[in-house]
């Protein structure tokens, strides 16, 4: 296997995803792509992006891993049973619904299976953890309710709240995994458009769901980062 390349919170930004995959020279015969969730919503090409990932999965020697985010969970429920919540519509679901109607992918079994096959989290052979939002168990991933993995921000907030370099005993939750890769909480909240690192946690949500943000992809080993243009540059 070649590199493990991580991206997250794509939010329907199809052109930005294509840009970073090209920039990092993604090799479908060597590299493993891990997406930390929120493939859909807010952007206008969510269905098209899911289709890109379906086609990419068929090309890759190592099938990409897609972690489920809260927005993916909304979309999955809709595709599976027609469930629509006002909260989803107010947070980008309308754009996703429009995208599915426009493209004709609404009744696609492949698209439903894409969401069916998403992981709640992933732990690799080096005990590096991959999850959309975070976790609360001091034993690490695999010990919380799935909704925690989709929504909970306390892990990142705990890291950011500590002002010292030394890790206090109550923060030993970070030590459950060698490294932890998350999304969900935009680095824009700290006026930052590059991935942020605190202790052994990497937050890769650089705001692709917002006009002023960017989409990022990172090599898990070298920590080399490739980024898209600012998202507003893609919006017509």
C-alpha positions, 0 to 999 in steps of 0.5 A: 500500500502507498499513502493513506490520504484523509479528507473530510467535510466535503459538503458537496464541493465536487470541484474542490474534491477533484482539485485536491485529488489531482493536486496530491496525485492520488493513485488508485492503484496504491493509495488508500483514501479515508473520508471522515464524513459529511460528504453531502449537504450545503454544496450544490453537487452532493449527489454528483460527489457521491457518484464520483466516490462510487466510481472511484471505489470501483477503480481503487485497488484499496477500496476507500473508507467512508466514515459517516458524519451527521449530514451523511446520517440525515441523507441516509435516513432520507434515501432509506425511508423518506425521513426529512427533518426541519433541522436537516433542511436548515443545514444544507439538506435542501441543496442535497435533495435538489441535487438528487432530483436534478441528477436522477440518482434519487432511486439509485441502489448504488447511492443507498448502498454507499451510505449503507456501507459507511463506517461509524469509525475506523482504527488502523493497524497502527492504532490510529483512530478515524472518526467524524466528530469525536468520542467520549470513552477513555477506552477509545473508539468502539465504546460510544453510541454511534451518534457520539461519533457523528456529533460530539465535539467535546474531544476537540474542545477539551484539547483546545481548552487546555493551555499547557503543553503537558497533558493533564491526567484527566486528558488521558482520553487522547492516549487511547489511540496513537493519533486521532483524525477528526472533522466536524468542527470547522477550523474557521472557528479559530480563523484558520483555513488549514488543518489544526493539530493539538496533542495527537489530534488532527482536525481536518475540517477546514470549512468546505461547507462555507464560502470562506473555507477550503477543502483539505486532504492530508497524508496521514504519515508525512502530514503533507497537506493539499488544499482547494481554492477558497470555496466561494471561487467555485460558486456561480 
